[in-house]
């Protein structure tokens, strides 16, 4: 099972459980009705904002520590120069 399939299965199970709790088909133990009515409607937005924050943080951290991998940096520069040379050979102005 690939990672995408695992994420899809987990997301589907979570979504089914969320909608069952949201439409009060199942009751959640140890949580009051008033708390459920306040928390469940905003839970998807909270997850979306949390995922966006994590994504931006990981992207920023990757940019911040990019030069910590000198061999990857040099490899990327070589690939960029090869791509530019290939485009120049096809008549595209790159500079």
Secondary structure by P-SEA (a helix, b strand, c coil): ccaaaaaaaaaaaaaaaaaaaaacccccccccaaaaaacccaaaaaaaaaaaaaaaaaaaaaaaaccccaaaaaaaaaaaaaaaaaaaaaccccc
